Amino acid sequence: MAEIDFEHFLAIDIRVGTVSRAEAFPEARKPAVKLWVDFGLEIGEKKSSAQITEYYDYDTLVGKQVMGVINFPPRQIGPFMSEVLILGFMDTNGSVILAVPDKPAPDGSSLC
């Protein structure tokens, strides 16, 4: 993997937000969930499609804090416009585990 300098890292705006709504996304090519995430007053609520169906149920996602890249351009995924990239890690089976803060953080807080 190519190295980047610190300026490239600073260009990525990673924030924490709280899932306010989660729904099935049956139109997605791969199993996915539609998420609405509250990133606080400055940024507001943003939508995302996330392939997190292995470990997460809709009702357990609501209220969960997640991390997302908020400065990527929106991306059309089927009939849904994804506005942020929710971050996670793949396990040994290729299923996604969400990247989350280990303690509550104010919505909209930046990764530092």
C-alpha positions as CSV (number, residue, x, y, z in Angstrom):
1,M,0.0,0.0,0.0
2,A,1.3,3.4,-0.9
3,E,2.3,5.8,1.9
4,I,0.5,9.1,2.2
5,D,1.6,12.3,4.0
6,F,-0.1,13.8,7.0
7,E,-1.8,16.4,4.8
8,H,-3.7,13.7,2.9
9,F,-4.9,12.2,6.2
10,L,-6.1,15.6,7.3
11,A,-8.2,15.9,4.1
12,I,-10.4,13.0,5.3
13,D,-13.2,14.3,7.6
14,I,-14.1,11.4,9.9
15,R,-16.9,12.2,12.4
16,V,-18.9,10.4,15.0
17,G,-22.7,10.3,14.8
18,T,-25.7,8.5,16.2
19,V,-27.9,6.2,14.1
20,S,-31.4,7.7,14.2
21,R,-33.1,5.3,11.8
22,A,-32.2,1.9,10.1
23,E,-34.2,0.1,7.4
24,A,-33.8,-2.9,5.1
25,F,-32.3,-2.2,1.7
26,P,-33.8,-5.0,-0.4
27,E,-32.8,-3.3,-3.7
28,A,-29.1,-3.4,-2.9
29,R,-27.0,-6.0,-4.9
30,K,-25.3,-7.2,-1.7
31,P,-27.2,-7.4,1.7
32,A,-27.2,-3.9,3.2
33,V,-29.0,-1.6,5.6
34,K,-30.1,2.0,5.0
35,L,-28.9,4.2,7.8
36,W,-29.8,7.7,8.8
37,V,-27.0,9.1,11.1
38,D,-27.2,12.3,13.2
39,F,-23.8,14.1,13.0
40,G,-24.9,17.0,15.2
41,L,-26.0,20.6,14.6
42,E,-23.2,21.6,12.3
43,I,-23.5,18.7,9.8
44,G,-27.0,17.3,10.5
45,E,-28.5,14.0,9.5
46,K,-26.9,12.1,6.6
47,K,-27.9,8.9,4.9
48,S,-25.7,5.8,4.2
49,S,-25.9,2.3,2.9
50,A,-23.9,-0.1,4.9
51,Q,-23.2,-3.9,4.3
52,I,-23.6,-4.7,8.0
53,T,-26.3,-7.3,8.0
54,E,-24.3,-10.1,9.5
55,Y,-23.9,-8.7,13.0
56,Y,-26.5,-5.9,13.3
57,D,-30.3,-5.7,13.5
58,Y,-32.3,-2.6,12.7
59,D,-33.6,-2.0,16.2
60,T,-30.1,-2.5,17.8
61,L,-28.6,0.0,15.4
62,V,-30.8,2.9,16.4
63,G,-29.0,4.9,19.1
64,K,-25.6,3.3,18.3
65,Q,-22.7,5.7,17.6
66,V,-20.8,5.1,14.4
67,M,-17.9,6.7,12.6
68,G,-18.2,8.0,9.1
69,V,-16.3,9.9,6.4
70,I,-18.5,12.9,5.7
71,N,-16.6,14.7,2.9
72,F,-16.8,12.0,0.2
73,P,-19.2,13.0,-2.6
74,P,-22.7,11.4,-2.4
75,R,-23.0,8.1,-4.2
76,Q,-26.2,6.7,-5.8
77,I,-26.7,3.1,-4.7
78,G,-29.7,1.8,-6.6
79,P,-32.7,4.0,-5.6
80,F,-30.8,5.3,-2.5
81,M,-28.4,8.3,-2.3
82,S,-25.6,7.5,0.2
83,E,-24.1,10.7,1.6
84,V,-21.5,9.3,4.0
85,L,-19.2,6.3,4.2
86,I,-19.7,4.4,7.5
87,L,-16.5,2.8,8.6
88,G,-15.9,-0.8,9.7
89,F,-13.5,-3.7,9.5
90,M,-13.9,-7.1,7.9
91,D,-13.7,-10.2,10.0
92,T,-12.2,-13.4,8.7
93,N,-15.4,-14.3,6.9
94,G,-15.7,-11.0,5.1
95,S,-18.5,-9.6,7.3
96,V,-18.3,-6.0,8.4
97,I,-17.8,-5.0,12.1
98,L,-18.6,-1.3,12.7
99,A,-15.8,1.1,13.8
100,V,-17.3,2.8,16.9
101,P,-16.0,4.9,19.7
102,D,-15.5,2.9,22.9
103,K,-17.1,5.7,25.0
104,P,-19.9,8.2,24.0
105,A,-18.7,11.2,22.1
106,P,-20.6,14.3,21.0
107,D,-22.3,13.8,17.6
108,G,-20.2,15.6,15.0
109,S,-16.9,15.1,16.9
110,S,-13.9,14.8,14.6
111,L,-11.4,11.9,14.7
112,C,-8.1,13.3,16.1
